Amino acid sequence: MYKCKTLFNLNKQIIVPVFLCFQVIIHAIILLLMFSCCHAADAESQNHPEKSTQKASTQPVEVAISITGIEGELKQNALAYLELKKSLNDPHFSKAWLQRLHKKAEKNIKDALQPFGYYQTKVTGTLQQTEDSSWLAQYTVVPGKQVKITEVNIVITGPGKNDPEILALIDNFPIKKGDPLDHTQYEEAKANITTGIGRLGYSQITTHSKKVLVDTKNNTANINLEFASGTKFYLGAIHFHQDMLNEDFILSYLQNIKTGDPLSQNTLLELQHALYSSGYFSLVDIKPDFEHVKNRDQVPVNITLKPAKRHKISFGIGYDTEIEANVSMRWQHRRLNRYGHYGDILTKLAPKKSTFRVSYWIPTGDPSRDKYGIITSVETEDTDTTDRTTFDLETGYWFAIKEWENTLFTEYRLEDFVTGNDPSTTTELLSFGARTQRVNYEQGLFPRRGWSVYGEIRGATEQMLSDIDYLRLYLKSRLLLPVTRKGRLVLRAELGMAESNDYDSYPSSLRFYAGGDQSVRGYDWKALGPKDREGNVIGGRNIITGSLEYDHQVAENWVVAGFYDAGNAYNDSLDTVYYGAGFGIRYISPIGLIKTDIGFPLKSDDDISDNNFVFYFGFEMNL
């Protein structure tokens, strides 16, 4: 008994303190976990105030921001830097968040003005709640004086340090001592020097130092730039890796690039563009071989070429009021032989006018601009007053002078035609002529500025395998002028004249007609011109038309138009001028232009039409 009691007392003395220790440890762990959770929740609330106020208020916080004291690009940049403005559309934006970002606005605005050289900006901000419970954040900015540049130091090291062209680039550095500091201008000027030196053949140019040291106390800045030119490289031999075209023919596309030219990134891009634009290649991979540089630092260039698909077939569907519904198919053979000859076949079918044409092209000279061509075609036309079948065989030389595209051609034409109630006539002509045209519109789906001109002169004589003598001149032009921010004025003019010793045998395809979508709207296609005794329009020796149209873009792809047209086709004198006016809608589609016009004739003539208006609709889609 004694021993047991003693043992029991001893165990009690040991177990009770141990149990108490475990209790203390468990309580401490619980308190530590509670403290950690509270601290994490508090930190989360500070980083994302919207979460801490989401339950307290579900009402959106409306804020108006006002910045005064600066305008233009300074104000735009300040708004762009302002974190408060960036957060306004956040669905969790709250009052707490607003107050926190308002405190940061002063620094945001100061940082925004530094790129423009303002380092002593002062900002005064207020945040007030208005009567309608919205908030007004106002910031008054005093930009201070702009930092002035006191020194501009540009150093060139390496082989190009005495190159006169590099020294000229440095002399023309646009930032001078005494100019205000503008970091955007500085970055652009610095990049231009690097690019300019690279274009001179120093393709391994590096920038060793580029520093703008701003002394905010004295409001001054120093610019220090140091470039290492590296070696000046020149274009060496060009090696083509391909087996599809004659190499001399490929080189003819590179007439503006010659061995010995300075080697630069621009030179390589020009090489690539010239070869891609030829249409013969799907891949043009250019690699300069700096490991095999030869005499006078000439770098060989390896060009790997992969062929484009030889054959291309395209289909088209369309509709216009003049020739009605039409379908077309075009097959192109892009590479007929190793000398780059190519050809195509076009078929276009419509109820009133159909065409079958075969073309063969032979590049020459500068093949990107010059070529010989042989074109043969058969065309049929069947209208209320004209029925014809025309066979053409034309050979010519197509060439460009600056931006003008020109053609000198010889054409054999055999035409069987009927006009009005006259008997069928067959005329054979061997004509000589020239064409020129230029298109100069600004880029975009809806150009508002630009012009185009087309002109052709042709003639034939009985002394050279022709049934009649004739001389024909035709001119047309179009001018676009911007009006308001989304409008344009479209001016169009057309002039043609012809003389022949036997007009009865003069082909109907060469006569002039007015009326239609591209002429005087308000009248049917080819409805205006000289008539025979039965009142059938048989076409005239001369034509003059003009058009004034205003187009206004009302949406990204929608344009409304109003127009006024005038003109006529005639023989000896312009006794009658027809006028038409109307309005239309155009839809600018990625796959084609859809155009609708309603034209009203302003001069009544029962012999022409008894319609009070003419509806024009047209679109063309290539598949």
BELJO-V987283 format. One record per residue. N is the residue number from 0. PSI is psi in degrees with one decimal (none if undefined). Layout:
N;PSI  N;PSI
//
This chain:
0;-43.7  1;-44.8  2;-42.0  3;-43.2  4;-44.0  5;-43.2  6;-40.7  7;-43.2  8;-37.8  9;-42.8  10;-36.5  11;-39.3  12;-31.1  13;-45.4  14;-41.8  15;-49.0  16;-38.1  17;-43.2  18;-42.5  19;-38.2  20;-43.1  21;-38.9  22;-44.4  23;-42.5  24;-42.9  25;-42.5  26;-39.0  27;-40.2  28;-40.4  29;-44.9  30;-38.9  31;-42.0  32;-40.4  33;-42.3  34;-41.7  35;-42.4  36;-42.6  37;-40.6  38;-41.3  39;-40.5  40;-38.2  41;-41.1  42;-39.9  43;-37.1  44;-35.8  45;-39.3  46;-32.0  47;78.9  48;-21.5  49;-28.8  50;-32.3  51;-17.5  52;1.2  53;-40.4  54;-31.0  55;-35.3  56;129.1  57;2.7  58;134.1  59;146.9  60;116.6  61;129.4  62;132.3  63;138.0  64;132.2  65;126.9  66;122.2  67;158.0  68;-16.7  69;154.6  70;178.1  71;-138.7  72;-25.2  73;-46.2  74;-40.7  75;-42.2  76;-36.6  77;-43.6  78;-35.8  79;-33.1  80;-20.5  81;111.2  82;-31.3  83;-44.0  84;-37.4  85;-26.6  86;-5.0  87;-31.2  88;1.8  89;129.3  90;-19.3  91;10.4  92;133.3  93;174.5  94;-42.9  95;-40.7  96;-43.3  97;-48.1  98;-38.6  99;-44.9  100;-28.8  101;-37.9  102;-27.2  103;-9.0  104;-36.8  105;-47.0  106;-39.3  107;-46.0  108;-39.5  109;-43.7  110;-35.2  111;-29.0  112;-14.9  113;-38.3  114;-21.2  115;6.5  116;12.6  117;103.9  118;2.2  119;37.9  120;139.8  121;134.3  122;129.0  123;123.7  124;145.8  125;148.9  126;116.0  127;144.8  128;131.1  129;176.8  130;-29.4  131;17.4  132;5.1  133;176.7  134;147.5  135;115.1  136;114.1  137;136.0  138;121.9  139;123.7  140;130.4  141;100.7  142;-23.9  143;-169.4  144;145.4  145;139.9  146;134.8  147;144.5  148;125.5  149;-23.2  150;142.4  151;109.1  152;115.8  153;121.2  154;133.8  155;126.3  156;165.3  157;-173.3  158;-23.1  159;8.9  160;-24.4  161;10.6  162;122.1  163;-33.8  164;-35.6  165;-42.1  166;-34.3  167;-37.1  168;-40.8  169;-42.0  170;-31.5  171;11.3  172;122.7  173;-14.9  174;124.5  175;165.0  176;132.1  177;-11.8  178;153.2  179;148.6  180;126.9  181;109.5  182;-33.9  183;-45.2  184;-39.4  185;-47.4  186;-40.6  187;-43.3  188;-39.7  189;-43.9  190;-36.7  191;-35.9  192;-45.7  193;-45.3  194;-43.3  195;-42.7  196;-38.5  197;-38.4  198;-22.8  199;0.0  200;-3.3  201;72.8  202;-10.0  203;29.1  204;140.0  205;156.7  206;114.6  207;-35.5  208;136.8  209;104.6  210;137.8  211;106.7  212;112.5  213;125.5  214;96.8  215;-25.5  216;-45.0  217;-1.2  218;44.6  219;165.7  220;147.5  221;138.1  222;125.5  223;118.0  224;137.6  225;122.9  226;141.1  227;115.7  228;-33.5  229;-177.2  230;144.4  231;120.6  232;154.1  233;155.4  234;124.3  235;-151.0  236;142.4  237;124.6  238;119.9  239;137.6  240;92.6  241;166.0  242;30.0  243;-31.3  244;153.5  245;131.6  246;-34.5  247;-35.1  248;-41.7  249;-42.5  250;-25.3  251;-19.1  252;-8.6  253;37.4  254;-23.8  255;1.4  256;124.9  257;152.8  258;133.0  259;-10.8  260;149.5  261;135.7  262;119.9  263;171.1  264;-36.3  265;-39.1  266;-43.6  267;-39.3  268;-37.5  269;-40.2  270;-47.4  271;-44.5  272;-42.1  273;-38.8  274;-39.3  275;-44.4  276;-12.9  277;-26.4  278;-2.7  279;-17.5  280;143.0  281;-18.2  282;131.5  283;102.0  284;116.6  285;125.9  286;113.3  287;140.4  288;86.5  289;-13.2  290;-15.3  291;47.1  292;132.5  293;-157.6  294;145.4  295;33.7  296;37.6  297;128.5  298;119.3  299;149.2  300;126.5  301;126.6  302;116.3  303;126.4  304;134.7  305;137.8  306;146.8  307;165.3  308;134.4  309;-37.6  310;140.6  311;128.4  312;130.3  313;149.9  314;152.9  315;148.6  316;149.4  317;174.9  318;134.3  319;156.4  320;-26.7  321;-53.7  322;2.2  323;-159.6  324;141.8  325;150.1  326;151.1  327;155.5  328;136.5  329;129.7  330;127.7  331;134.5  332;108.5  333;-14.9  334;97.2  335;-27.4  336;-176.2  337;-7.2  338;13.3  339;12.3  340;145.9  341;165.7  342;171.8  343;158.0  344;128.3  345;132.1  346;127.5  347;123.9  348;132.2  349;155.9  350;-37.3  351;-22.6  352;126.3  353;151.4  354;137.6  355;123.3  356;137.5  357;130.8  358;142.4  359;128.9  360;138.7  361;104.1  362;147.2  363;166.5  364;-120.6  365;101.0  366;-14.4  367;-13.2  368;-23.6  369;141.7  370;156.0  371;151.0  372;149.1  373;122.0  374;126.5  375;141.1  376;156.0  377;128.3  378;135.5  379;146.6  380;133.1  381;102.9  382;-174.9  383;-27.9  384;-6.0  385;137.6  386;119.2  387;156.6  388;124.9  389;127.4  390;129.5  391;140.0  392;112.1  393;133.3  394;145.7  395;176.6  396;116.9  397;127.5  398;159.6  399;138.3  400;109.7  401;-119.2  402;6.9  403;130.5  404;126.5  405;155.1  406;133.3  407;124.9  408;158.0  409;132.2  410;129.4  411;125.6  412;130.0  413;115.7  414;130.7  415;121.8  416;156.0  417;128.3  418;130.1  419;-131.7  420;14.7  421;155.2  422;161.8  423;139.0  424;138.8  425;126.4  426;136.7  427;129.0  428;141.3  429;103.0  430;151.9  431;140.4  432;-177.0  433;147.2  434;153.2  435;148.1  436;154.7  437;136.4  438;123.2  439;74.0  440;150.7  441;157.7  442;153.6  443;162.1  444;-23.7  445;74.9  446;139.5  447;-0.4  448;138.1  449;-176.7  450;162.0  451;149.9  452;137.7  453;136.7  454;145.6  455;139.2  456;136.3  457;159.1  458;166.5  459;161.8  460;149.2  461;-19.7  462;-12.4  463;71.2  464;30.3  465;149.3  466;-24.9  467;165.7  468;141.0  469;158.1  470;129.1  471;134.2  472;134.5  473;133.3  474;142.0  475;151.6  476;161.8  477;137.2  478;130.7  479;132.0  480;131.0  481;136.6  482;124.0  483;-169.0  484;-25.2  485;13.9  486;166.2  487;150.4  488;129.1  489;116.0  490;131.2  491;138.4  492;150.6  493;135.6  494;130.2  495;149.7  496;147.1  497;149.3  498;140.5  499;148.6  500;-8.5  501;86.8  502;-25.8  503;-30.3  504;1.5  505;123.5  506;142.2  507;-27.0  508;-17.5  509;-3.5  510;165.9  511;135.3  512;149.1  513;165.8  514;142.2  515;178.6  516;-35.7  517;14.5  518;-113.8  519;104.3  520;152.3  521;-9.6  522;153.1  523;162.4  524;126.2  525;30.6  526;-11.1  527;134.9  528;177.8  529;149.3  530;159.6  531;-173.1  532;-26.9  533;1.0  534;11.0  535;133.9  536;123.7  537;5.2  538;154.5  539;171.5  540;-23.3  541;160.1  542;145.3  543;124.5  544;157.3  545;154.4  546;141.3  547;122.9  548;141.0  549;125.7  550;137.4  551;125.4  552;112.9  553;-15.6  554;177.3  555;-41.3  556;9.3  557;135.7  558;134.9  559;150.6  560;150.6  561;141.9  562;160.7  563;120.2  564;155.6  565;153.1  566;-176.9  567;161.7  568;143.9  569;172.4  570;-76.1  571;-43.5  572;150.6  573;84.3  574;-29.3  575;130.4  576;129.4  577;142.2  578;145.1  579;150.4  580;161.6  581;-162.6  582;166.3  583;173.8  584;139.1  585;138.3  586;122.3  587;107.3  588;147.3  589;-22.0  590;6.8  591;170.6  592;126.5  593;124.0  594;132.4  595;127.8  596;148.2  597;116.4  598;138.4  599;124.5  600;129.8  601;-2.7  602;117.2  603;141.4  604;105.2  605;-24.2  606;-20.4  607;-54.0  608;147.9  609;14.0  610;141.5  611;-16.9  612;163.6  613;130.8  614;128.0  615;130.8  616;136.1  617;145.2  618;158.8  619;131.3  620;127.6  621;133.4  622;none
//
